[in-house]
Amino acid sequence: MNKVILMGRLTRDPDIRYTSGENAMAVAHYTLAVDRRYKKEGETSADFIRCVAFGKSAEFAEKYFYQGIRICIAGRIQTGSYTNHDRQKVYTTEVFVEEQQFADSRKAGETPPVSNSDTDADGFMNIPEGIDEELPFH
């Protein structure tokens, strides 16, 4: 099984590119700084892990992710290699993102974007009449 779950902060804004061709797809590259549990004196206290998201996930990252935001991702590790211009073999390790979400709540004073016109002035959604489902509380 190849599954990894990480929580960290973006080191910079995601780099978004689009594939060429008839069915162009967004590809987002970003790096997560993931704190280490234990620190040794004189060593870095975080690991910097390269992540790649595709399609709708990449478009989401482009729209909502920015440097410093804390996110949680789940995906799979993929390794690879290439030969650089000095003819040296370079090995790569990246996480191919399958799920991503915010790990922090919104900062005080920020208002969430309202995309649903069925909300009241306080931001709560109005429940339509005639719902046959039983509510989980009384």
C-alpha positions as CSV (number, residue, x, y, z in Angstrom):
1,M,0.0,0.0,0.0
2,N,1.3,3.5,-0.9
3,K,-0.5,6.1,1.2
4,V,0.8,9.2,2.9
5,I,-0.9,11.9,4.9
6,L,0.8,15.2,5.6
7,M,0.0,18.4,7.3
8,G,2.2,21.5,6.8
9,R,2.5,25.0,5.5
10,L,3.1,26.0,1.9
11,T,6.5,27.5,1.3
12,R,5.3,29.6,-1.5
13,D,2.2,30.1,-3.8
14,P,1.5,27.0,-5.9
15,D,3.0,26.9,-9.4
16,I,0.2,26.2,-11.8
17,R,0.7,25.0,-15.4
18,Y,-1.6,23.5,-18.0
19,T,-1.0,20.5,-20.2
20,S,-1.1,21.1,-23.9
21,G,-3.5,19.5,-26.3
22,E,-7.2,19.3,-26.8
23,N,-8.0,18.3,-23.2
24,A,-5.7,20.6,-21.3
25,M,-5.5,19.8,-17.6
26,A,-4.2,22.0,-14.7
27,V,-1.1,20.7,-12.8
28,A,-0.1,22.4,-9.5
29,H,3.3,22.0,-7.9
30,Y,3.8,23.1,-4.3
31,T,6.1,22.4,-1.4
32,L,4.9,21.6,2.1
33,A,7.1,22.4,5.1
34,V,6.2,19.6,7.5
35,D,7.4,20.0,11.1
36,R,9.5,17.2,12.6
37,R,8.3,15.8,15.9
38,Y,11.8,15.8,17.4
39,K,14.6,18.2,16.7
40,K,18.3,17.8,17.1
41,E,20.3,20.9,17.8
42,G,21.7,22.5,14.7
43,E,19.4,20.6,12.3
44,T,16.4,21.7,10.4
45,S,13.1,21.4,12.2
46,A,11.0,20.7,9.1
47,D,11.0,18.5,6.0
48,F,10.2,20.1,2.7
49,I,8.1,17.8,0.6
50,R,7.2,18.4,-3.0
51,C,3.6,17.8,-3.9
52,V,1.8,17.6,-7.3
53,A,-2.0,18.0,-7.8
54,F,-3.9,17.5,-11.0
55,G,-7.2,18.6,-12.6
56,K,-9.8,20.1,-10.2
57,S,-7.5,19.7,-7.3
58,A,-4.9,21.8,-9.1
59,E,-7.5,24.4,-9.9
60,F,-8.6,24.5,-6.3
61,A,-5.0,25.0,-5.2
62,E,-4.6,27.8,-7.6
63,K,-7.7,29.6,-6.4
64,Y,-7.4,29.1,-2.6
65,F,-3.8,28.1,-1.5
66,Y,-1.1,30.7,-0.9
67,Q,2.2,30.9,0.9
68,G,2.0,30.2,4.6
69,I,-1.4,28.5,4.6
70,R,-1.6,25.3,6.6
71,I,-3.1,22.4,4.7
72,C,-3.5,18.6,5.0
73,I,-3.1,16.3,2.1
74,A,-3.4,12.6,1.4
75,G,-1.8,10.9,-1.6
76,R,0.8,8.5,-2.8
77,I,4.6,8.8,-3.0
78,Q,6.1,8.5,-6.4
79,T,9.9,8.4,-7.1
80,G,11.7,9.0,-10.3
81,S,15.0,10.0,-11.8
82,Y,16.5,12.0,-14.6
83,T,20.0,13.0,-15.9
84,N,20.7,16.7,-15.5
85,H,22.8,18.9,-17.9
86,D,26.0,17.8,-16.1
87,R,25.1,14.2,-16.9
88,Q,24.5,13.4,-13.2
89,K,21.6,11.2,-12.2
90,V,19.1,13.1,-10.0
91,Y,16.6,11.2,-7.9
92,T,13.2,12.7,-7.2
93,T,10.4,12.0,-4.6
94,E,7.0,13.7,-4.8
95,V,3.6,13.2,-3.3
96,F,0.8,12.9,-5.9
97,V,-2.1,14.5,-4.2
98,E,-5.4,12.6,-4.1
99,E,-7.1,14.7,-1.4
100,Q,-6.3,18.2,0.1
101,Q,-8.0,20.4,2.6
102,F,-7.5,23.4,4.8
103,A,-6.0,22.6,8.2
104,D,-6.7,26.0,9.9
105,S,-9.9,27.8,10.5
106,R,-10.4,31.2,8.9
107,K,-8.6,34.1,10.5
108,A,-10.7,36.4,12.7
109,G,-12.4,39.1,10.7
110,E,-12.4,37.2,7.5
111,T,-15.7,36.4,6.0
112,P,-16.1,33.2,4.0
113,P,-17.1,33.6,0.4
114,V,-20.9,33.0,0.0
115,S,-21.7,30.9,-3.0
116,N,-25.1,29.8,-2.0
117,S,-27.9,32.4,-2.3
118,D,-30.0,30.4,0.2
119,T,-28.1,31.8,3.2
120,D,-29.4,34.4,5.7
121,A,-27.6,37.5,6.9
122,D,-25.7,35.4,9.6
123,G,-24.3,33.0,6.9
124,F,-26.6,30.1,7.9
125,M,-28.3,28.1,5.2
126,N,-32.1,28.1,5.1
127,I,-33.5,24.6,5.3
128,P,-36.2,24.2,2.7
129,E,-39.7,23.0,3.7
130,G,-40.8,19.4,3.2
131,I,-37.6,17.6,4.0
132,D,-38.6,14.0,4.8
133,E,-35.3,13.0,6.4
134,E,-35.2,12.8,10.2
135,L,-32.8,15.3,11.8
136,P,-30.1,13.8,14.0
137,F,-31.0,16.0,16.9
138,H,-34.2,17.3,18.6
